[in-house]
Amino acid sequence: MRTNQSLVHLGTFAAFIGAFLLLAGTLMHPTETDPSVPVAAFAEYAANNIWLWSHLTQFFGVVGLGLGFAAFSFTFESGRAEAWARLGLVGTVAIIAVAAALQAVDGIALKSMVDRWATATGDARAVTFEAAFAVRQIEIGLASLFSILSGLTLIFFGIAILFSTRYPLWLGWIGLLNGLGTVASGVTQASTGFSDMAMTLSMTTSVVLLGWVVVVGVLMWRLSPHLRDDGIAG
């Protein structure tokens, strides 16, 4: 089996598993309270016993998607399509790095702080709340940059598809438009925090992304027997 074909097969499996893990981790995340109301949100987070596992599941989901995107970047023909796909590969590496930082803050540091706040009394309770709130602001900053980087990466891959003859144009347009929406989600998060508008944009673009990834995985798998190690379809 050719190297590129093996890479695409591994990438397809990783993308499918990543999409499943990202969806599972998101469904495990507590959502009863408004995330823009810190006191209510922190109380819900402190009472959640699977907080760490839901966030680690999300992180490994992003890693799976990233591996899928990396394989995807090697399926394009030489020229402008390949050039844009390489930019997508760079964006993919950045996404995984920022996702790791985000989950370190959100999945580990924030949970530790809200747990301390929930058990604190007297003056210590006010101090620990402010500390948890500060961690929350770092989370918002990382989440907004994660969305912006994810959006830019989708835009790069969308443009690569538009220049390619191997994938349908509609797939490129969906990637491009959803990438713009994801960037808008990140900008909204940066300016308004976890507001209703920011969360609506984030959830909508995330659902579209998961569907887009599944389609990309199927098309990559179908293309893989025709790929030579120089990246040209046989």
Buried (B, 14 or more C-beta within 10 A) or exposed (E): EBEBBEBBBBBBBBBBBBBBBBBBBBEBBBEEBBBBEBEEBBBBBBEBEEBBEBBBBBBBBBBBBBBBBBBBBBBBBEEBBBBBBBBBBEBBBBBBEBBBBBBBBBBBBBBEBBBBBBEBEEEEEEEBBEBBBEBBEBBBBBBBBBBBBBBBBBBBBBBBBBBBEBBEEEBBEBBBBBBBBBBBBBBBBBEBBBBEBBBEBBEBBBEBBBEBBBBBBEBBBEBBEBBEEEBEBE
